[in-house]
């Protein structure tokens, strides 16, 4: 835990009592703050009571007594309209911040030069966070990994000059971190996502850009227009940007060609790593993730040899292109974390002879953008609320069955893949949808698929 001493003796409201909210309340209490915790849901309040947190109904609280409102990520800050706690806070001049802002302020007091790597992007940020942390830890660095990935930041060990924090940041968390200042700040890519809470793609991109803009070493993926604009804007302020690309040469940074990674300086490109044979890093999207991790670790002083060693031993991320089993000629890949078409595109691009399980609760745009990959799909098995819409999209282009549930889809895909006798048949769960129609989250969905893949025939 990181005790938050910067609010010692002051009263702080905490709203949203999930993992990050609970850890924030505990950290504030440990640092001597007077905490008033609340959640709209009875389940959240029961969880807080079980954790020994002081509950105060913020509907009837005296807001003039609060020094800050610590808001859980995902609670509406601006769109579609501010949450009622945000409106109350603003009416009383109370600042609205998040758990990572609490950490930033504590770091500024305890160890302002403590290494901190922040990673954001629409896709790939979890893998890049895990990979960067793995490389640093494998090289012997005291490394703490968390944030939007896994452990909330305030549940990690506190900042110290010899300790590196590698933190995934969602757009929600960035929006609640006004004093964001990090050592290496990575923005991988930007595509439409979470627009219900940010209003427009331009606003969403502006929020994401704050990560590299607030970094000593800004690392920006420039394979989309928003990344290029972010890099240009930071450079216009007189700072050097480390650009990464899987599509084009950059003047200063890192590029990928097939499985090879290169460091670029002017007209010179030096090969620094080869990802061939690293199953956890297959596909060009993972080449981008590896470029970002290489750039971040290099900026923190790791040698190329140490970084290469870490790349080779990376076990991969659960639910993201995860190999979960093999039956004869059939490989089973759990890509449950692919909750939108852009993410699923990375998986479809990485394999041939795909027996594809897709569907769930659909997101805007559906799967129309995946049409160029349809020839790689031998058959699709459609589940959940999106099944019929997806069927209309692929009708006449991809053979399919509407099977409704994951267990039936896995059994049918495994049967057909085995019968195909293809040496590289892949049963791929990459839903391009949220899980909430049939599962609490993508992790539960992925775990169910893993169990089904390992079930004896």
ABEGO torsion letter per residue (X at the ends): XBBBAAABGBBBBBBGBBAAAAAAAAAAAAAGBBBBBBBABAAAAAAAAAAGBBBBBAAABBAAABABBBBBBGBBAAOABBBAAAAAAAAAGBBBBBAAAAAAAAAAAABAABBBBBBBEABGAAAAAAAAAAAAAAAGBBBBBEEABEBBAAABBBBBAABBBBBBBBAAAAAABAABBBABBBBABBBBBGAAAAGBAAAAAAAAAAAAAABABBBBBAABAAAAAAAAAAAAAGBBBBBBBAABBBABEBBBBEABBBBBBEABBBBABBABGBAAABEAAAAAAAAAAAAAAAAAGBBAAAAAAAAAABAEBBGBGBBAEBBEABBBBBAAABABAAAAAAAAAABBGBBBBBEEBBBBGEAAAAAAAAAABABBBBBEAAAAAAAAAABGABBBBBAGBAAAAAAAAAAAAAAAGBAABBBBBBAGBBAAAABABAAAAAAAAAAAAABBX
